[in-house]
Amino acid sequence: MDSLFAQLLTTAFLATFIRSVVPLLLTALGGLFSERAGVVNIALEGLIIFGALAGAVVAELLGPSLGAAAPWVGWLAAAVVGGLIAAIHAVLSIRYRADQVISGTAINLLANGVPAVLLTALYGVSNESPKVANALPLWGFGDLRFSPPVYFAFLAVAITWYVMYRTPYGLRLRATGEQPGAAASMGVNVKRMRYSAVILSGVLAGTAGAFLSIGNLDSYVRNISAGAGFIALAALIFGQWKPLGVLAATLLFGFLQALSIALGGTDLLPPALVSALPYLITILALVFTGRSRAPKALGRPYDG
């Protein structure tokens, strides 16, 4: 037990904690935009996977020609692909009024199969991509050296708060998710706002994927997200659909993930329980959150 506490006070644990938070934070902020606009985005898990795949494949393919610039292009590709996949969800949900949960689930199912097909076509293997020659650079010192998406993730919290509460776009977005009819009567293009919000959620989730594949690792591997999209969705609810609440929730869940890694090197708990700990605590957090006040129009198609 003493050794565990000593481990929790090290910079190595702090680095693990921060790396655990980043994909959750980026994805949850993306979900925040989508759901505050009134569109349920259960596809966050799939968006992370598609982003991670795009980032790793593009960085690997362009590595010989672009060198150190390749992972930056890979990050851009991950964000673009995440936005494009999210646009599919937006079209199905907004234009064709499909059930938003079913649409998101379909994207998650595609994310389970498409990467294997693409990797097999490109590399002859289905579970991982080749290692990139150049991953994203690490900035910092000692154990606290992180790739750029880490810094971007925490900066994105401040940007999201400012956009949501201090800009006309944020005001229109929140109105769209609460009272779309009233917003439309004031001249707000509700469908356009929802499209932009859902696509933005894909860009942020794709960035989370890029962090996982070329910012934290150096390749895409199967199940790279490890349920981060679903935990991020839980953090969004636990954080009451507010930027600072989302930050607090992802810090909590990230700490639990880092703690499970630390516990994995001890005999204090059975290995199976250690692996399941972050997910069990996530479920308990949602149970004891009480009634969360979701945006009033969340999940409701707009007829205007």
C-alpha beads as a LAMMPS data file, in Angstrom:
LAMMPS data file: protein, C-alpha beads

304 atoms
303 bonds

1 atom types
1 bond types

-500.0 500.0 xlo xhi
-500.0 500.0 ylo yhi
-500.0 500.0 zlo zhi

Masses

1 110.0

Atoms # bond

1 1 1 0.000 0.000 0.000
2 1 1 2.808 2.404 0.878
3 1 1 4.466 1.706 -2.463
4 1 1 1.199 2.504 -4.247
5 1 1 0.902 5.876 -2.505
6 1 1 4.518 6.612 -3.322
7 1 1 3.808 5.782 -6.968
8 1 1 0.833 8.158 -7.030
9 1 1 3.131 11.021 -6.035
10 1 1 5.564 10.537 -8.916
11 1 1 5.787 12.572 -12.115
12 1 1 5.412 9.303 -14.039
13 1 1 1.927 8.825 -12.542
14 1 1 1.075 12.455 -13.255
15 1 1 2.081 11.936 -16.883
16 1 1 -0.093 8.810 -17.111
17 1 1 -2.973 10.721 -15.537
18 1 1 -2.718 13.562 -18.047
19 1 1 -2.480 11.173 -20.998
20 1 1 -5.573 9.352 -19.725
21 1 1 -7.537 12.590 -19.489
22 1 1 -6.764 13.997 -22.951
23 1 1 -8.804 11.690 -25.236
24 1 1 -11.736 11.837 -22.817
25 1 1 -11.591 15.623 -22.614
26 1 1 -11.338 16.249 -26.350
27 1 1 -14.139 13.802 -27.124
28 1 1 -16.425 15.066 -24.369
29 1 1 -15.970 18.672 -25.533
30 1 1 -16.926 17.532 -29.015
31 1 1 -20.014 15.839 -27.639
32 1 1 -20.796 19.031 -25.743
33 1 1 -21.157 21.016 -28.967
34 1 1 -23.325 18.382 -30.613
35 1 1 -25.648 17.791 -27.691
36 1 1 -26.005 21.434 -26.708
37 1 1 -27.302 21.887 -30.256
38 1 1 -29.859 19.140 -29.672
39 1 1 -28.249 16.175 -31.484
40 1 1 -27.411 13.052 -29.492
41 1 1 -23.957 11.850 -30.496
42 1 1 -23.418 8.312 -29.330
43 1 1 -21.031 7.909 -32.291
44 1 1 -18.134 9.459 -30.352
45 1 1 -16.445 6.079 -29.926
46 1 1 -16.490 5.426 -33.642
47 1 1 -15.278 8.930 -34.434
48 1 1 -12.218 8.391 -32.228
49 1 1 -11.425 5.138 -34.026
50 1 1 -11.781 6.633 -37.504
51 1 1 -9.626 9.588 -36.462
52 1 1 -6.945 7.339 -34.997
53 1 1 -6.895 5.217 -38.140
54 1 1 -6.708 8.203 -40.486
55 1 1 -3.959 9.856 -38.473
56 1 1 -1.761 6.769 -38.360
57 1 1 -2.274 5.745 -41.985
58 1 1 -1.700 9.221 -43.421
59 1 1 1.370 9.805 -41.241
60 1 1 2.792 6.429 -42.257
61 1 1 2.111 6.822 -45.978
62 1 1 3.450 10.392 -46.144
63 1 1 6.378 9.787 -43.809
64 1 1 8.969 9.088 -46.533
65 1 1 8.094 12.250 -48.462
66 1 1 7.199 14.709 -45.694
67 1 1 9.442 13.536 -42.867
68 1 1 8.740 15.324 -39.574
69 1 1 5.769 17.152 -41.132
70 1 1 3.907 13.885 -41.789
71 1 1 2.360 13.491 -38.284
72 1 1 1.045 17.064 -38.436
73 1 1 -0.663 16.226 -41.713
74 1 1 -1.859 13.015 -40.039
75 1 1 -3.418 15.067 -37.224
76 1 1 -5.159 17.252 -39.807
77 1 1 -6.372 14.147 -41.647
78 1 1 -7.729 12.686 -38.410
79 1 1 -9.681 15.868 -37.686
80 1 1 -11.029 16.027 -41.259
81 1 1 -12.054 12.363 -41.313
82 1 1 -13.699 12.726 -37.911
83 1 1 -15.631 15.722 -39.218
84 1 1 -16.677 13.882 -42.384
85 1 1 -17.907 10.819 -40.505
86 1 1 -19.748 13.085 -38.087
87 1 1 -21.322 14.807 -41.109
88 1 1 -22.863 11.463 -42.084
89 1 1 -24.442 11.276 -38.639
90 1 1 -25.614 14.874 -39.044
91 1 1 -27.239 14.246 -42.433
92 1 1 -29.020 11.128 -41.207
93 1 1 -30.202 12.817 -38.011
94 1 1 -31.044 16.285 -39.283
95 1 1 -32.038 15.947 -42.934
96 1 1 -33.520 12.452 -42.888
97 1 1 -34.721 12.586 -39.284
98 1 1 -33.276 9.158 -38.458
99 1 1 -33.209 8.020 -34.858
100 1 1 -30.069 9.691 -33.518
101 1 1 -29.094 6.808 -31.256
102 1 1 -29.440 4.267 -34.065
103 1 1 -27.457 6.479 -36.448
104 1 1 -24.654 6.849 -33.923
105 1 1 -24.662 3.142 -33.157
106 1 1 -24.359 2.379 -36.879
107 1 1 -21.211 4.515 -37.062
108 1 1 -19.774 2.705 -34.048
109 1 1 -20.455 -0.623 -35.759
110 1 1 -18.761 0.609 -38.933
111 1 1 -15.751 1.594 -36.836
112 1 1 -15.475 -2.023 -35.711
113 1 1 -15.220 -3.341 -39.263
114 1 1 -13.907 -0.691 -41.640
115 1 1 -10.412 -0.344 -40.081
116 1 1 -9.721 -4.080 -40.482
117 1 1 -10.776 -3.986 -44.136
118 1 1 -8.674 -0.915 -44.884
119 1 1 -5.609 -2.191 -43.036
120 1 1 -5.843 -5.525 -44.820
121 1 1 -6.051 -3.773 -48.192
122 1 1 -3.077 -1.520 -47.431
123 1 1 -0.770 -3.681 -45.325
124 1 1 -2.061 -7.246 -45.380
125 1 1 -2.846 -7.256 -41.647
126 1 1 -6.120 -6.429 -39.968
127 1 1 -5.279 -5.451 -36.408
128 1 1 -2.600 -2.758 -36.615
129 1 1 -0.827 -0.332 -38.903
130 1 1 2.951 -0.139 -39.344
131 1 1 4.759 2.164 -36.969
132 1 1 5.115 5.708 -38.244
133 1 1 8.632 6.964 -38.882
134 1 1 7.801 10.232 -37.113
135 1 1 5.128 10.621 -34.440
136 1 1 4.048 14.006 -33.148
137 1 1 6.847 15.752 -31.204
138 1 1 6.965 15.769 -27.417
139 1 1 7.166 19.100 -25.602
140 1 1 8.049 19.492 -21.923
141 1 1 10.685 18.091 -19.584
142 1 1 11.475 14.786 -17.892
143 1 1 8.460 12.516 -17.557
144 1 1 6.170 15.459 -18.303
145 1 1 6.723 15.535 -22.050
146 1 1 3.560 15.519 -24.133
147 1 1 2.524 15.783 -27.747
148 1 1 0.721 18.936 -28.979
149 1 1 -2.840 17.520 -28.694
150 1 1 -2.367 17.424 -24.912
151 1 1 -1.840 21.172 -24.739
152 1 1 -4.589 21.735 -27.278
153 1 1 -7.059 19.708 -25.184
154 1 1 -6.748 21.931 -22.105
155 1 1 -6.713 25.079 -24.226
156 1 1 -9.900 23.807 -25.884
157 1 1 -11.706 23.944 -22.532
158 1 1 -11.169 27.709 -22.309
159 1 1 -12.014 28.162 -25.983
160 1 1 -15.196 26.115 -25.631
161 1 1 -16.297 28.063 -22.558
162 1 1 -15.686 31.370 -24.322
163 1 1 -17.450 30.288 -27.510
164 1 1 -20.391 28.827 -25.626
165 1 1 -21.035 31.773 -23.299
166 1 1 -19.421 34.830 -24.837
167 1 1 -20.124 34.661 -28.568
168 1 1 -23.248 34.962 -30.728
169 1 1 -22.525 31.485 -32.100
170 1 1 -22.641 29.985 -28.617
171 1 1 -25.864 31.800 -27.791
172 1 1 -27.495 30.519 -30.974
173 1 1 -26.165 27.028 -30.341
174 1 1 -27.626 26.856 -26.845
175 1 1 -30.927 28.283 -28.057
176 1 1 -31.018 25.646 -30.790
177 1 1 -30.701 22.884 -28.233
178 1 1 -33.229 24.360 -25.820
179 1 1 -35.963 25.995 -27.898
180 1 1 -35.299 25.498 -31.622
181 1 1 -38.662 26.948 -32.622
182 1 1 -38.052 30.144 -30.677
183 1 1 -34.507 30.338 -32.044
184 1 1 -35.808 30.008 -35.609
185 1 1 -38.334 32.781 -34.998
186 1 1 -35.396 35.051 -34.128
187 1 1 -33.679 34.295 -37.420
188 1 1 -31.409 31.435 -36.350
189 1 1 -30.898 28.725 -38.968
190 1 1 -31.434 25.766 -36.644
191 1 1 -30.380 23.066 -39.087
192 1 1 -27.205 24.898 -40.034
193 1 1 -26.308 25.322 -36.373
194 1 1 -26.848 21.628 -35.747
195 1 1 -24.772 20.626 -38.760
196 1 1 -21.877 22.800 -37.635
197 1 1 -22.034 21.500 -34.062
198 1 1 -22.094 17.821 -35.037
199 1 1 -19.234 18.259 -37.517
200 1 1 -17.228 20.114 -34.876
201 1 1 -17.788 17.214 -32.491
202 1 1 -16.259 14.931 -35.113
203 1 1 -13.246 17.197 -35.539
204 1 1 -12.527 17.108 -31.799
205 1 1 -13.123 13.355 -31.503
206 1 1 -10.884 12.825 -34.537
207 1 1 -8.198 14.863 -32.799
208 1 1 -8.565 12.569 -29.786
209 1 1 -7.975 9.659 -32.139
210 1 1 -4.873 11.323 -33.571
211 1 1 -3.531 11.741 -30.050
212 1 1 -3.991 8.044 -29.365
213 1 1 -2.349 6.775 -32.563
214 1 1 0.398 9.311 -33.353
215 1 1 0.568 11.478 -30.224
216 1 1 0.699 8.792 -27.556
217 1 1 1.591 5.696 -29.587
218 1 1 3.216 5.420 -33.002
219 1 1 0.632 3.296 -34.828
220 1 1 -3.025 2.358 -34.982
221 1 1 -3.964 -0.809 -33.085
222 1 1 -7.306 -2.538 -32.815
223 1 1 -9.506 -1.267 -29.967
224 1 1 -7.204 1.717 -29.542
225 1 1 -10.006 3.782 -28.023
226 1 1 -10.752 1.226 -25.270
227 1 1 -14.219 2.666 -24.720
228 1 1 -13.021 6.280 -24.419
229 1 1 -15.957 7.538 -26.479
230 1 1 -18.502 5.999 -24.142
231 1 1 -16.669 7.218 -21.042
232 1 1 -16.518 10.691 -22.603
233 1 1 -20.277 10.540 -23.160
234 1 1 -20.715 9.626 -19.497
235 1 1 -18.412 12.520 -18.533
236 1 1 -20.556 14.850 -20.607
237 1 1 -23.663 13.826 -18.670
238 1 1 -21.833 13.825 -15.345
239 1 1 -20.514 17.303 -16.164
240 1 1 -24.032 18.605 -16.833
241 1 1 -23.227 19.564 -20.448
242 1 1 -20.997 22.432 -19.279
243 1 1 -17.331 22.969 -20.260
244 1 1 -15.970 23.212 -16.711
245 1 1 -18.173 20.357 -15.572
246 1 1 -16.852 18.247 -18.441
247 1 1 -13.292 19.131 -17.432
248 1 1 -13.928 18.064 -13.830
249 1 1 -15.598 14.818 -14.912
250 1 1 -12.838 13.855 -17.332
251 1 1 -10.204 14.631 -14.699
252 1 1 -12.010 12.235 -12.357
253 1 1 -12.381 9.473 -14.936
254 1 1 -8.828 10.016 -16.198
255 1 1 -7.511 9.679 -12.657
256 1 1 -9.389 6.410 -12.258
257 1 1 -7.898 5.085 -15.479
258 1 1 -4.406 6.076 -14.369
259 1 1 -5.084 4.514 -10.955
260 1 1 -6.117 1.241 -12.579
261 1 1 -2.792 1.220 -14.451
262 1 1 -0.931 1.821 -11.186
263 1 1 -2.927 -0.897 -9.413
264 1 1 -2.098 -3.289 -12.238
265 1 1 1.450 -3.484 -10.910
266 1 1 0.326 -4.476 -7.416
267 1 1 -1.465 -7.424 -5.781
268 1 1 -4.013 -5.294 -3.930
269 1 1 -6.928 -6.211 -6.221
270 1 1 -7.654 -9.015 -8.701
271 1 1 -6.422 -8.107 -12.206
272 1 1 -9.910 -8.400 -13.714
273 1 1 -11.316 -5.945 -11.169
274 1 1 -8.429 -3.546 -11.763
275 1 1 -9.119 -3.527 -15.510
276 1 1 -12.829 -2.950 -14.961
277 1 1 -12.399 -0.273 -12.268
278 1 1 -12.693 2.845 -14.494
279 1 1 -15.838 1.492 -16.142
280 1 1 -17.440 0.454 -12.863
281 1 1 -16.790 3.860 -11.311
282 1 1 -18.165 5.543 -14.444
283 1 1 -21.419 3.609 -14.047
284 1 1 -21.607 4.420 -10.342
285 1 1 -20.938 8.102 -11.027
286 1 1 -23.875 8.225 -13.425
287 1 1 -26.119 6.383 -10.973
288 1 1 -25.390 8.820 -8.153
289 1 1 -25.389 11.943 -10.309
290 1 1 -29.133 12.198 -9.944
291 1 1 -31.281 13.767 -12.610
292 1 1 -29.108 15.688 -15.051
293 1 1 -30.733 18.551 -16.886
294 1 1 -30.127 17.785 -20.535
295 1 1 -30.856 20.368 -23.248
296 1 1 -34.635 20.373 -23.693
297 1 1 -34.573 19.605 -27.413
298 1 1 -31.860 16.935 -27.181
299 1 1 -32.722 14.048 -29.500
300 1 1 -35.712 15.782 -31.047
301 1 1 -35.700 16.311 -34.827
302 1 1 -36.473 19.851 -35.942
303 1 1 -39.327 20.223 -38.419
304 1 1 -38.782 23.796 -39.505

Bonds

1 1 1 2
2 1 2 3
3 1 3 4
4 1 4 5
5 1 5 6
6 1 6 7
7 1 7 8
8 1 8 9
9 1 9 10
10 1 10 11
11 1 11 12
12 1 12 13
13 1 13 14
14 1 14 15
15 1 15 16
16 1 16 17
17 1 17 18
18 1 18 19
19 1 19 20
20 1 20 21
21 1 21 22
22 1 22 23
23 1 23 24
24 1 24 25
25 1 25 26
26 1 26 27
27 1 27 28
28 1 28 29
29 1 29 30
30 1 30 31
31 1 31 32
32 1 32 33
33 1 33 34
34 1 34 35
35 1 35 36
36 1 36 37
37 1 37 38
38 1 38 39
39 1 39 40
40 1 40 41
41 1 41 42
42 1 42 43
43 1 43 44
44 1 44 45
45 1 45 46
46 1 46 47
47 1 47 48
48 1 48 49
49 1 49 50
50 1 50 51
51 1 51 52
52 1 52 53
53 1 53 54
54 1 54 55
55 1 55 56
56 1 56 57
57 1 57 58
58 1 58 59
59 1 59 60
60 1 60 61
61 1 61 62
62 1 62 63
63 1 63 64
64 1 64 65
65 1 65 66
66 1 66 67
67 1 67 68
68 1 68 69
69 1 69 70
70 1 70 71
71 1 71 72
72 1 72 73
73 1 73 74
74 1 74 75
75 1 75 76
76 1 76 77
77 1 77 78
78 1 78 79
79 1 79 80
80 1 80 81
81 1 81 82
82 1 82 83
83 1 83 84
84 1 84 85
85 1 85 86
86 1 86 87
87 1 87 88
88 1 88 89
89 1 89 90
90 1 90 91
91 1 91 92
92 1 92 93
93 1 93 94
94 1 94 95
95 1 95 96
96 1 96 97
97 1 97 98
98 1 98 99
99 1 99 100
100 1 100 101
101 1 101 102
102 1 102 103
103 1 103 104
104 1 104 105
105 1 105 106
106 1 106 107
107 1 107 108
108 1 108 109
109 1 109 110
110 1 110 111
111 1 111 112
112 1 112 113
113 1 113 114
114 1 114 115
115 1 115 116
116 1 116 117
117 1 117 118
118 1 118 119
119 1 119 120
120 1 120 121
121 1 121 122
122 1 122 123
123 1 123 124
124 1 124 125
125 1 125 126
126 1 126 127
127 1 127 128
128 1 128 129
129 1 129 130
130 1 130 131
131 1 131 132
132 1 132 133
133 1 133 134
134 1 134 135
135 1 135 136
136 1 136 137
137 1 137 138
138 1 138 139
139 1 139 140
140 1 140 141
141 1 141 142
142 1 142 143
143 1 143 144
144 1 144 145
145 1 145 146
146 1 146 147
147 1 147 148
148 1 148 149
149 1 149 150
150 1 150 151
151 1 151 152
152 1 152 153
153 1 153 154
154 1 154 155
155 1 155 156
156 1 156 157
157 1 157 158
158 1 158 159
159 1 159 160
160 1 160 161
161 1 161 162
162 1 162 163
163 1 163 164
164 1 164 165
165 1 165 166
166 1 166 167
167 1 167 168
168 1 168 169
169 1 169 170
170 1 170 171
171 1 171 172
172 1 172 173
173 1 173 174
174 1 174 175
175 1 175 176
176 1 176 177
177 1 177 178
178 1 178 179
179 1 179 180
180 1 180 181
181 1 181 182
182 1 182 183
183 1 183 184
184 1 184 185
185 1 185 186
186 1 186 187
187 1 187 188
188 1 188 189
189 1 189 190
190 1 190 191
191 1 191 192
192 1 192 193
193 1 193 194
194 1 194 195
195 1 195 196
196 1 196 197
197 1 197 198
198 1 198 199
199 1 199 200
200 1 200 201
201 1 201 202
202 1 202 203
203 1 203 204
204 1 204 205
205 1 205 206
206 1 206 207
207 1 207 208
208 1 208 209
209 1 209 210
210 1 210 211
211 1 211 212
212 1 212 213
213 1 213 214
214 1 214 215
215 1 215 216
216 1 216 217
217 1 217 218
218 1 218 219
219 1 219 220
220 1 220 221
221 1 221 222
222 1 222 223
223 1 223 224
224 1 224 225
225 1 225 226
226 1 226 227
227 1 227 228
228 1 228 229
229 1 229 230
230 1 230 231
231 1 231 232
232 1 232 233
233 1 233 234
234 1 234 235
235 1 235 236
236 1 236 237
237 1 237 238
238 1 238 239
239 1 239 240
240 1 240 241
241 1 241 242
242 1 242 243
243 1 243 244
244 1 244 245
245 1 245 246
246 1 246 247
247 1 247 248
248 1 248 249
249 1 249 250
250 1 250 251
251 1 251 252
252 1 252 253
253 1 253 254
254 1 254 255
255 1 255 256
256 1 256 257
257 1 257 258
258 1 258 259
259 1 259 260
260 1 260 261
261 1 261 262
262 1 262 263
263 1 263 264
264 1 264 265
265 1 265 266
266 1 266 267
267 1 267 268
268 1 268 269
269 1 269 270
270 1 270 271
271 1 271 272
272 1 272 273
273 1 273 274
274 1 274 275
275 1 275 276
276 1 276 277
277 1 277 278
278 1 278 279
279 1 279 280
280 1 280 281
281 1 281 282
282 1 282 283
283 1 283 284
284 1 284 285
285 1 285 286
286 1 286 287
287 1 287 288
288 1 288 289
289 1 289 290
290 1 290 291
291 1 291 292
292 1 292 293
293 1 293 294
294 1 294 295
295 1 295 296
296 1 296 297
297 1 297 298
298 1 298 299
299 1 299 300
300 1 300 301
301 1 301 302
302 1 302 303
303 1 303 304
